[in-house]
């Protein structure tokens, strides 16, 4: 994949906020997808040597049957500290390196983190989507912002995630009786379509197969 670098990554927190507030204006939360999704990717991160080295993993799966078709791993020095709300500045540099190694180009990318369910509506999925101009979905294991009504226990049930009076995502039950994940539009996709894609990618476990494969690669498990 060809990557377009829009800004530097080693910067202050104030500069990071300015970038988020500038680029969030480009986020599209409507469906701008191919007519048929053929390939879906997942990205995840691991850290080595006391968090000084970032290890990014990408897995590309065929959408129809979720078979793994290609994987990629990249390493890069970690240049941004762990600060909630600024995950993209810590992780995306290595993720871009891993994506650049791919021979295939996925139609959509699922990120282990937030999309617009973020204090400045610009989590890692939105940031990555804008940089790549590709459809992306945030699939987070924990809540960053917002509240939702209780969910029933059945797989597929979801409730809107409300933050500052707006729907920014959904709490989604991807497995009956298991705690939900938190879905939000990253870029070029609606919430309803994002939910449908995530449910397709979770035939058995709580997390999408894209995330499960990328997580194993990123953590060497």
C-alpha positions in Angstrom: 0.0 0.0 0.0 1.1 3.6 -0.7 1.1 5.8 2.4 0.6 9.5 2.5 2.2 11.1 5.6 0.3 14.2 6.5 2.2 15.3 9.6 5.0 14.5 12.0 4.6 12.0 14.8 7.1 13.2 17.4 5.3 16.2 18.8 3.8 17.8 22.0 0.4 17.1 23.4 -0.8 20.6 22.4 0.4 20.0 18.8 -1.4 16.6 18.8 -4.7 18.2 19.9 -4.3 20.8 17.1 -3.9 18.0 14.5 -6.9 16.2 15.8 -9.0 19.3 15.7 -7.8 20.1 12.2 -8.2 16.6 10.7 -11.5 15.7 12.4 -13.2 18.1 10.0 -12.4 15.6 7.2 -14.1 12.6 8.8 -17.0 11.2 6.8 -19.6 9.1 8.8 -21.6 8.1 5.8 -21.0 5.0 3.6 -18.4 5.6 1.0 -17.6 1.9 0.3 -17.0 -0.3 -2.6 -20.2 -2.0 -3.9 -18.8 -5.3 -2.7 -16.4 -5.8 0.2 -13.9 -8.4 -0.6 -11.0 -7.9 1.8 -11.1 -6.7 5.4 -8.0 -6.0 7.6 -7.3 -5.7 11.3 -4.5 -3.8 12.9 -3.1 -4.2 16.4 -0.1 -3.2 18.4 2.4 -4.7 20.8 5.3 -3.1 22.6 8.8 -4.5 23.3 11.9 -3.5 25.3 10.0 -1.7 28.1 7.7 0.0 25.6 10.5 1.6 23.7 9.8 -0.4 20.5 6.4 -0.5 18.8 5.4 -3.7 17.0 2.5 -3.2 14.6 0.7 -6.1 13.0 -1.8 -6.1 10.1 -3.9 -9.1 9.0 -5.9 -9.1 5.7 -8.8 -11.6 5.6 -11.2 -12.5 2.9 -14.5 -11.0 3.9 -16.8 -13.8 2.8 -15.2 -16.6 4.9 -12.7 -14.7 7.0 -9.7 -16.7 5.7 -6.4 -15.0 6.4 -4.8 -14.0 3.1 -1.8 -11.8 4.1 -0.1 -10.6 7.2 2.6 -7.9 7.9 4.6 -6.9 10.9 6.7 -3.7 11.4 8.9 -2.3 14.2 9.6 1.3 15.0 10.9 3.2 18.1 8.0 4.4 20.3 8.1 8.3 20.2 4.8 9.3 22.0 3.8 8.4 25.6 0.7 6.5 26.5 -2.0 9.1 27.1 -5.7 8.3 26.8 -7.2 10.1 23.8 -3.9 10.2 21.9 -3.5 6.5 21.1 -3.1 7.2 17.4 0.1 9.3 17.9 1.7 6.4 19.7 0.6 3.6 17.4 -0.1 4.8 13.9 3.5 5.3 12.8 4.3 1.6 13.1 0.9 0.7 11.7 1.6 2.7 8.6 4.9 0.9 8.2 3.1 -2.5 8.4 0.4 -1.4 5.9 3.1 -0.2 3.5 4.5 -3.7 3.3 1.2 -5.2 2.2 0.8 -6.4 -1.4 -3.0 -6.4 -1.0 -5.1 -3.4 -0.4 -8.0 -4.1 2.0 -11.4 -2.5 1.4 -11.9 -1.7 5.0 -9.8 -1.7 8.2 -11.0 -2.6 11.7 -8.9 -0.9 14.4 -8.5 -2.0 18.0 -9.6 1.4 19.4 -12.0 4.2 18.9 -13.3 6.0 15.9 -15.4 9.1 16.6 -16.3 7.9 20.1 -13.5 10.2 21.3 -13.3 13.5 23.2 -12.4 15.3 19.9 -14.2 12.8 17.6 -10.9 11.6 16.3 -9.7 8.3 17.7 -7.2 6.0 16.1 -9.7 4.6 13.6 -10.7 8.0 12.3 -7.1 9.2 12.2 -5.9 6.2 10.2 -9.0 6.4 7.9 -8.4 10.1 7.1 -4.6 9.5 6.4 -5.4 6.6 4.1 -8.7 7.9 2.8 -10.1 4.5 3.5 -13.1 3.1 5.3 -12.2 2.3 8.9 -14.1 1.1 12.0 -13.2 1.6 15.7 -13.8 -1.6 17.7 -12.8 -0.9 21.3 -12.7 -3.3 24.2 -13.4 -0.6 26.7 -15.4 2.7 26.9 -13.6 6.0 26.4 -16.5 8.5 26.3 -20.3 8.3 26.4 -23.0 6.3 28.1 -25.6 3.8 26.8 -28.7 2.0 28.0 -28.4 -1.6 29.2 -28.2 -4.3 26.5 -30.0 -7.6 26.4 -27.7 -10.6 26.6 -28.3 -11.9 23.0 -25.7 -11.5 20.3 -26.5 -8.7 17.9 -28.2 -6.5 20.5 -26.8 -2.9 20.6 -27.5 0.4 22.2 -26.5 3.9 21.0 -23.4 5.4 22.7 -24.3 9.0 23.6 -21.7 11.7 24.3 -22.4 15.4 24.7 -25.9 14.8 23.3 -24.8 13.0 20.2 -24.7 9.4 19.1 -21.0 8.7 18.6 -21.1 4.9 18.5 -22.7 1.8 19.9 -22.3 -0.8 22.6 -22.6 -4.1 20.7 -23.1 -7.6 22.0 -21.0 -9.7 19.7 -21.4 -12.9 21.7 -24.4 -13.9 23.9 -23.7 -13.4 27.6 -20.3 -11.8 27.0 -19.6 -8.1 27.7 -20.0 -5.8 24.7 -17.5 -4.1 22.5 -17.7 -0.4 21.5 -18.2 0.3 17.9 -17.8 3.7 16.2 -17.4 5.0 12.7 -13.8 5.7 11.8 -14.0 7.2 8.3 -16.2 6.7 5.2 -18.7 4.4 7.0 -22.0 4.8 8.8 -22.6 3.4 12.3 -25.2 0.9 11.1 -22.9 -0.5 8.4 -20.0 -0.7 10.9 -22.2 -2.7 13.2 -23.2 -5.1 10.5 -19.5 -5.6 9.4 -18.3 -6.2 12.9 -21.1 -8.8 13.5 -20.0 -10.6 10.3 -16.4 -10.6 11.5 -17.4 -12.1 14.9 -18.8 -15.5 14.1 -17.6 -17.1 17.3 -15.7 -14.9 19.7 -16.2 -11.5 21.3 -13.6 -9.8 19.1 -13.5 -9.7 15.3 -11.4 -12.3 13.6 -9.3 -9.4 12.1 -8.4 -8.2 15.6 -7.8 -11.7 16.9 -5.3 -12.5 14.2 -3.5 -9.1 14.4 -3.3 -9.3 18.2 -1.6 -12.7 18.0 0.9 -11.4 15.5 1.5 -8.2 17.5 2.1 -10.0 20.8 3.8 -13.1 19.3 1.3 -15.5 20.8 
